[in-house]
Amino acid sequence: MTTLPTTMRFFEPHDHVAITRRQLPHWAQAGTVCFITWRTHDSMPKAVLEEWLAARDRWLLQHDLEPSAADWHAQLARCDPKLVAEFHATFTARWQDALDVGLGECLLRRPDVAQIVSRSLLCFDGTRYEMIEFVVMPNHVHLLATFPDAASMLAQCKAWKHFTAAQINHQVGRSGRFWQQDAFDHLVRHTAQFVRLRKYIAENPAQAQLQAGEFVHYSSPHALREGASHDRSITRSVMTTL
């Protein structure tokens, strides 16, 4: 049986980090709280993505960080906290804002499709991982979770995307790619950032001006809170049980 961490842990740049690369780097560290975003394959035009990557690389080079280095994220984490905050305020925010525009077909706006994703995210909660917070938006998903080790995080994200893509394609009567291959992931560095990201997930539907029934939000009532119930609750916009 997988052993889950019993205490919350934040990113430690001097500890081992598993890194995989496609268009974006993917980071995992045992027991660390992860903020992960997946998006549908049509959610961000190629030109927008390329512009974002080019601007990010220019910023890194301006601050003596090599964007082609596998450990640039760890190098950035060791920089002055104000510089790290500037990076995320500029590039993470720009990335999320581009998704919130709602480009693409936005199939996840459909309640039946969104339920496939939300139920999958909770299927092994408490055994393979600890789910803290998530929101299923019309063309992307944000989540905060902890995993027992780096391999578990990478394998679970792959399993979520593979399973839900197959189920969604079956539901809508089509085949082919549903999710973009790459995901955006970030290892949470400290309590203040954790609180801010959890708040961001909860408020994302309102910021994107979504209406009731156009998203699914889950917040663990017990994760990282002392003496709370271990009951779970999923809400579709307000309080509708799936």
C-alpha positions in Angstrom: 0.0 0.0 0.0 1.2 3.5 -0.8 2.3 5.5 2.2 1.0 9.1 2.1 2.8 11.9 3.8 1.3 12.9 7.2 2.5 16.5 7.2 2.5 19.1 4.5 5.9 19.7 2.9 7.0 22.6 0.7 9.6 22.6 -2.0 13.2 22.2 -0.9 15.6 23.2 -3.7 18.5 21.2 -2.2 16.6 17.9 -2.1 16.2 15.5 -5.0 13.8 16.7 -7.7 12.6 14.5 -10.6 12.5 16.5 -13.8 11.0 15.4 -17.2 10.8 17.7 -20.2 8.6 18.1 -23.3 7.8 21.7 -24.2 7.7 22.6 -20.5 9.7 21.2 -17.6 7.8 19.0 -15.1 8.9 18.8 -11.5 8.2 16.4 -8.7 9.6 16.1 -5.2 8.5 13.5 -2.6 5.7 14.6 -0.4 5.8 18.2 -1.6 2.5 20.1 -2.3 2.1 20.4 -6.1 0.0 22.9 -8.0 -0.8 21.3 -11.3 -2.7 22.6 -14.4 -3.8 20.6 -17.4 -5.5 22.1 -20.4 -7.4 20.8 -23.3 -5.5 20.5 -26.6 -7.3 23.4 -28.2 -7.2 25.8 -25.2 -4.1 27.8 -26.2 -3.2 28.7 -29.8 0.3 27.8 -30.8 1.2 31.4 -31.4 0.2 32.4 -27.8 2.2 29.5 -26.3 5.3 30.4 -28.4 5.1 34.0 -27.4 4.8 33.1 -23.7 7.8 30.7 -23.9 9.9 33.3 -25.7 9.1 36.0 -23.2 9.8 33.7 -20.3 13.2 32.7 -21.8 14.2 36.3 -22.3 13.4 37.1 -18.7 15.4 34.2 -17.5 18.4 35.2 -19.6 18.2 38.8 -18.3 18.6 37.4 -14.8 21.5 35.1 -15.7 19.4 31.9 -15.7 19.7 29.5 -18.6 16.2 28.5 -19.8 17.6 25.4 -21.6 19.1 24.0 -18.3 17.1 21.2 -16.8 17.4 22.7 -13.3 16.5 26.3 -14.2 13.5 26.1 -11.9 15.7 25.1 -9.0 18.1 27.9 -9.8 15.2 30.4 -9.8 14.0 29.0 -6.5 17.3 29.9 -4.9 17.1 33.5 -6.1 15.9 36.4 -4.0 12.2 35.8 -3.1 11.2 39.2 -4.7 12.7 38.0 -8.0 10.8 34.7 -7.7 7.6 36.5 -7.0 8.2 38.8 -10.0 8.6 35.7 -12.2 5.4 34.1 -11.1 3.4 37.4 -11.1 4.5 37.9 -14.7 4.5 34.5 -16.3 2.3 32.2 -14.2 -0.4 34.9 -14.1 -0.1 35.4 -17.8 -0.5 31.7 -18.5 -3.6 31.4 -16.3 -5.2 34.5 -17.7 -4.8 33.1 -21.2 -6.6 29.9 -20.2 -9.4 31.9 -18.5 -10.3 33.6 -21.8 -12.0 30.3 -22.6 -10.6 29.4 -26.0 -11.4 26.2 -27.7 -14.4 24.0 -27.7 -14.6 24.1 -23.8 -16.2 20.6 -23.5 -15.5 20.6 -19.8 -18.3 23.2 -19.4 -20.7 20.2 -19.9 -21.7 18.8 -16.5 -21.5 15.2 -17.7 -18.0 15.7 -19.0 -16.7 17.6 -16.0 -18.0 14.8 -13.7 -15.7 12.3 -15.5 -12.7 14.4 -14.5 -13.9 15.3 -10.9 -14.7 11.6 -10.1 -11.3 10.5 -11.5 -9.5 13.0 -9.4 -11.0 11.6 -6.2 -10.9 8.0 -7.2 -7.7 7.2 -5.3 -7.7 10.1 -2.9 -6.3 9.0 0.4 -4.5 6.0 -1.0 -2.3 7.1 -4.0 -2.3 10.8 -3.2 -4.0 13.4 -1.0 -6.2 15.8 -2.9 -6.4 19.2 -1.3 -8.3 21.3 -3.9 -9.3 21.3 -7.5 -11.5 23.1 -10.0 -12.6 21.8 -13.4 -12.9 24.8 -15.7 -14.3 24.8 -19.2 -10.9 24.1 -20.9 -8.5 23.3 -18.0 -8.1 21.9 -14.6 -6.2 23.2 -11.6 -5.4 21.1 -8.6 -3.4 21.1 -5.4 -2.3 17.6 -4.1 0.5 15.8 -2.4 2.1 12.5 -3.5 4.3 10.0 -1.6 7.1 10.4 -4.1 8.1 11.8 -7.4 7.4 8.7 -9.4 3.8 8.6 -8.0 3.1 12.2 -9.1 4.3 11.7 -12.6 2.5 8.3 -13.0 -0.7 9.6 -11.5 -0.9 12.6 -13.7 -0.4 10.4 -16.8 -3.1 8.0 -15.6 -5.6 10.8 -14.9 -5.2 12.3 -18.4 -5.2 8.9 -20.2 -8.3 7.6 -18.4 -10.3 10.8 -18.6 -9.5 11.4 -22.2 -10.8 7.9 -23.1 -13.9 8.3 -21.1 -14.7 11.8 -22.4 -14.1 10.7 -26.0 -16.6 7.8 -25.4 -19.1 10.2 -23.8 -19.1 12.6 -26.7 -18.7 10.0 -29.4 -15.3 10.8 -30.9 -11.7 9.7 -30.8 -8.4 11.5 -30.8 -6.5 13.8 -28.5 -8.4 15.6 -25.7 -5.7 16.9 -23.4 -2.6 18.9 -24.4 0.4 16.6 -23.7 2.2 19.1 -21.5 1.0 20.2 -18.1 2.0 23.2 -16.0 3.2 22.2 -12.6 4.7 24.1 -9.7 6.1 22.9 -6.4 4.7 25.0 -3.6 7.4 26.8 -1.7 5.8 28.1 1.5 2.6 28.4 3.5 1.7 31.9 2.1 2.0 30.6 -1.4 -0.1 27.5 -0.5 -2.8 29.7 0.9 -2.7 32.0 -2.1 -2.9 29.1 -4.6 -5.8 27.4 -2.7 -7.7 30.8 -2.8 -6.9 31.1 -6.5 -8.4 27.7 -7.3 -11.6 28.5 -5.3 -12.0 31.9 -6.9 -11.0 31.0 -10.5 -14.6 30.4 -11.7 -15.7 33.8 -10.5 -12.6 35.5 -12.0 -13.4 33.8 -15.3 -17.1 35.0 -15.0 -18.5 31.5 -15.1 -22.1 30.9 -14.3 -23.5 28.2 -12.0 -23.2 24.8 -13.5 -20.2 25.6 -15.7 -17.5 24.3 -13.4 -16.8 21.8 -10.6 -14.9 22.9 -7.5 -13.7 20.5 -4.7 -12.1 21.5 -1.5 -11.0 19.0 1.1 -12.6 19.8 4.4 -9.8 18.0 6.3 -6.6 18.4 4.3 -4.0 20.2 6.4 -6.5 21.3 9.1 -6.4 19.9 12.6 -9.3 18.0 14.0 -11.5 18.3 11.0 -13.9 15.7 9.5 -12.6 13.3 6.8 -15.9 13.5 4.9 -15.5 14.7 1.3 -17.7 17.1 -0.7 -17.8 18.0 -4.3 -19.7 21.0 -5.5 -20.9 22.0 -8.9 -20.6 25.8 -8.8 -22.4 26.1 -5.4 -23.6 23.1 -3.5 -25.0 20.6 -6.0 -23.8 17.1 -5.2 -22.5 15.1 -8.2 
